[in-house]
Amino acid sequence: MAYDKISGQMKFNEGFIYLTRPVKVKTPSSSLQMAGSIDMNKELLDATLVATLPVGGNLTLITAIAAGLPAAAGVYVVSKIFKKQVDKVASASYRMTGPWSDPVVAFERLFDDKAAKRAGEDTRKEAEANGKQPEPKSNRSKDPPTANLPFQMEQNSDKKSM
């Protein structure tokens, strides 16, 4: 998949990866966010994915074709001013659980561009309440985290593929 920017925060602990701040992937055609936990040893995942399509850009093109450039310029300006609202309308959230080989992907709701952020906050709050690293409910460990890695990758010229 080609991307423009990837950012997020991962915490590692004995074979588990915790996405406490959503991993955000900005692509030319969409924006994806994912937060939750991943069991590397058992190859299981428990995460929330939010997909946002660029409705504003497509709407500008459709308006240009249907109503001309002045109307398209107006739609473009409005879509930039109300970007958060437009992104919310163009978003869908999904819950992903189970084995990597055959995960259960369940649609949760439309118009929910904050679901991944809430999932990351829930994971972080659980860790703070327990005074330790968050872990999947099925396998609690008392050991401290081994790594906490915020990251950001950005590509401005040529698109990179994952």
Backbone hydrogen bonds, N-H to C=O, Kabsch-Sander energy under -0.5 kcal/mol:
donor,donor_aa,acceptor,acceptor_aa,energy
3,Y,160,K,-1.8
4,D,26,K,-3.6
5,K,26,K,-1.5
6,I,153,M,-3.2
7,S,24,K,-2.1
8,G,151,F,-1.9
9,Q,21,R,-1.6
10,M,149,L,-1.9
11,K,18,Y,-2.2
12,F,147,A,-2.7
13,N,16,F,-2.1
16,F,13,N,-1.5
17,I,38,I,-2.7
18,Y,11,K,-3.0
19,L,17,I,-0.5
19,L,36,G,-3.3
20,T,18,Y,-1.2
21,R,9,Q,-1.0
23,V,34,M,-2.9
24,K,7,S,-3.5
24,K,22,P,-0.6
25,V,32,L,-3.0
26,K,5,K,-3.1
26,K,24,K,-0.5
27,T,25,V,-0.6
27,T,30,S,-2.9
31,S,52,T,-2.2
32,L,25,V,-2.7
33,Q,50,V,-1.9
34,M,23,V,-1.7
35,A,48,T,-1.7
36,G,19,L,-1.1
37,S,46,D,-2.8
38,I,17,I,-2.6
39,D,44,L,-2.8
40,M,15,G,-3.1
40,M,38,I,-0.9
41,N,15,G,-0.7
43,E,39,D,-1.0
44,L,39,D,-1.7
45,L,98,G,-2.3
46,D,37,S,-2.7
47,A,96,M,-2.9
48,T,35,A,-2.9
49,L,94,Y,-2.7
50,V,33,Q,-2.7
51,A,92,A,-2.6
52,T,31,S,-2.8
53,L,90,A,-1.9
55,V,53,L,-2.2
58,N,54,P,-1.6
59,L,55,V,-3.0
60,T,56,G,-1.9
61,L,57,G,-1.8
62,I,58,N,-2.5
63,T,59,L,-2.5
64,A,60,T,-2.3
65,I,61,L,-2.1
66,A,62,I,-2.7
67,A,63,T,-3.5
68,G,63,T,-0.8
68,G,64,A,-1.0
72,A,68,G,-1.9
73,A,69,L,-2.6
74,G,70,P,-1.8
75,V,71,A,-2.3
76,Y,72,A,-2.6
77,V,73,A,-2.3
78,V,74,G,-2.4
79,S,75,V,-2.6
80,K,76,Y,-1.7
81,I,77,V,-2.4
82,F,78,V,-2.4
83,K,80,K,-1.1
86,V,82,F,-2.6
87,D,83,K,-3.1
88,K,84,K,-2.1
89,V,85,Q,-2.0
90,A,86,V,-1.6
91,S,88,K,-1.3
92,A,51,A,-2.0
93,S,109,R,-2.8
94,Y,49,L,-3.0
95,R,106,A,-2.9
96,M,47,A,-3.2
97,T,104,V,-2.1
98,G,45,L,-1.3
100,W,43,E,-2.3
102,D,99,P,-0.7
104,V,97,T,-3.5
105,V,103,P,-0.7
106,A,95,R,-2.9
106,A,104,V,-0.6
108,E,93,S,-3.0
109,R,93,S,-1.0
111,F,91,S,-2.2
115,A,112,D,-0.8
118,R,114,K,-2.3
119,A,115,A,-2.2
120,G,116,A,-2.3
121,E,117,K,-2.3
122,D,118,R,-2.6
123,T,119,A,-1.9
124,R,120,G,-2.3
125,K,121,E,-3.0
126,E,122,D,-2.1
127,A,123,T,-1.6
128,E,124,R,-2.1
129,A,125,K,-2.7
130,N,126,E,-1.8
131,G,127,A,-1.0
132,K,127,A,-1.7
139,N,136,P,-1.9
146,T,12,F,-2.1
147,A,12,F,-1.4
149,L,10,M,-3.2
151,F,8,G,-2.5
153,M,6,I,-3.7
155,Q,4,D,-3.3
160,K,3,Y,-1.1
162,M,1,M,-1.4
